[in-house]
Amino acid sequence: MATVKALDICTAIGCPCNCLKYCPQEVIVEKYGESNRVMSMDVFKKILDNIPSYVRIVFSGWVEPFTNPNCIDMIKYAYSKD
C-alpha cells in the first residue's frame, strides 16, 4: 500500500470559530504575533509551484480556510495544477 503524500495549507493565523476545546488558538496567535496573519496569493503560488504534482493539497490546519478572502482562488489554482 502506497503512502499518500499531502501538504496541509493553513491560509491564515487566528480563527474566528473559537473551537476552544479542540483548537489552541491563543497559543498559535501568540507564537505568530500580529503580522502576516493571512497568506497572500503570491506566497501560496510560490509554495504550490515548488512541490511535486503528486502531493495532495489539504486546506486545513488550525483555521477555517475561508477566513482568507483568497481561499477560493487558492483552491482554483491548486485544482488547475493537477
Secondary structure, 3 states (H helix, E strand, C coil): CCCCCEEEECCECCCCCCCCCCCCHHHHHHHHCCCCCECCHHHHHHHHCCCCCCCEEEECCCCCHHHCCCHHHHHHHHHHCC
